[in-house]
Amino acid sequence: MILLLLTAAAYFYFHWQYFTLVKKLKEQPCRRIWLVFLGFAINYLFFILCSVLEFPLVLNWFLFAFLLFGETLLYDNGDKRCALFSTLLGILYGLSTTIICRSIVAIVLSQPLQNFDNHTSSAVNEKGIPVLLGFLLAGVILQFMKRTAIVERIRLILRHPKQQSFLLEMMGGLFFYLFINLLLYSTPLNDLLLKLWSLKSCLFCIIGFYIAARYTKRVCELGDYREKNWQMEQELEKRRIEEEQLRQQASLDVLTGLQNRQAADETLASMTQQQTGFTLCFLDLDGLKNVNDRYGHEEGDRYIITVAEQIHRACRSGSDWVFRYGGDEFLVLFVGLPADRAVQRAEVINESLRSLDGFAYPLSVSYGVIQSTQVPDWRELVQWADRAMYEQKRQKHAVRE
């Protein structure tokens, strides 16, 4: 009777540590103690029934595995993957430790393994002590596994269904390997090799599970690293696109949609550094101040937009660059075009402006043209074109006077 109570206490210790570990793996807020006590009562009554009916150890542990899975599934609120993993973990350690203790006691007492099976009616059956020690040892192992570092590793595996499936297959194989070793308890032979083989099989399963779990953890970590790396690449690409959009927005003139002075300076510096041949044409609207004063700034904006459209039409698509350089100033880079041809295009712009209807005032631009080879520094190049433009504007004014 005392042995029965001690065994019950040992199993309760194993049972309690098992469900405490399950709670940690699921990160449940409460332990649901009533379910733990109910499971203990059902399981221990099941063990007593198996002993009374003298079920073979294979059938005994096979039925216990299904019973424990059902209880764990209820405790996990239907999480099958976690319940299956926890059940196989509990069975592997519970069965391995009891077999180890049965084998060691059989070696110490020099008795056949058959004396440690479920034939409790036999006068020579000695399974009580090794079962008691087995549950105690399994409880200690599960208590050790509740350490934060180990729990975090298992949670990592549970977060990766594909990798967990591999580990579950390994655990299932080890589970059935242990079941095959239970067949040794049906032999009446008092053979030391059989007992050592039984010990070796349990150690093989424990070490095999450790290696498989460690390998699975490494694969999960690599998967997380790949995922984080992919997310970082996506984030960097997103930021690059955003920066490019911001840069483009910062380099665009809101009124005309052309690139602004900042973009013009960057392009000029780049083309000069790369020694790309071009002709710079500096254009300025004639009479914009008078239009603003007489007709208002909205009409002045219309004047600017109209000129910008005509300049854009006079340029070659994909070859020339057009910028709004200031309030009424535009800059055109005619790539690979000589200065005389650039002058012709500037004249085309003026002809187009003069032919437009719907304006109560004349539309025209003054311009200055200079070849990029004439001045090595792009800033001086702009200044020369600017002076040439103002000289043309002065001459127009003189003619009107």
Beta strands, then each sheet from edge to edge (+ up, - down):
strand 1: 278-285
strand 2: 321-324
strand 3: 329-335
strand 4: 365-371
sheet 1: 2+ 3- 1+ 4-
end
